[in-house]
Amino acid sequence: MEHRMIETFDGSGPAVGAAPDGGGQGMLHRLIAGYAALLRGLLGLSLLVLLFPVTLQIFARFTTLLPHWIWTEEMARFGLIWMVMIGAMLAVREGTHFVVDVFPRLSPRGLARIELMTGVFVLAFALIFLVFGWEFTETAFYRISEMAELPLWLIHMAWPLAGLSFVLFSAERMWLAARLLAGRDGVAGA
């Protein structure tokens, strides 16, 4: 269900993989789609990273075959952080995270106007994530986690990366909405 709002702009299906104008804009659109596909793969990987320590914790509680490792709790927490942040990045791209259907029966042009308005708020929120997330990451450059002894900046990077992804995906959605309003809506279909 990619680009749910963009899909409803013209009713012809998702805009993923389309080359809006060919050339540079089409290539940029394909790069963004490739980045989203990479994030989907990383989301699955983060689920696996989360499942491994949680499974160890469960078995260690009910059997004496496994020791009670302390690092598993920290690894589970780190896996959960990355899974939530990557999921939020993808939700912004697909238009499912910051969307409330208050006006369910709008025309494609009306939906495009709503997309542009909400996109401004999402961009503001994204810039907060980007700026303050980077400051948050800078505080962790020379620190390690207590139990797993991982560099903490690897965990803190989730926030500025999410902010950057929010900017990228929201700007793409707003650009497609602006194209529809300008009458250049040949972005759907692949």
Secondary structure, DSSP 8 states (H G I E B T S, - for coil): --SHHHHHHHSS---TT--SSSHHHHHHHHHHHHHHHHHHHHHHHHHHHHHHHHHHHHHHHH-SSS---SHHHHHHHHHHHHHHHHHHHHHHHHT-SS---SSTT--HHHHHHHHHHHHHHHHHHHHHHHHHHHHHHHTTTT-B-TTT--BTHHHHTHHHHHHHHHHHHHHHHHHHHHHHHTT--TT---
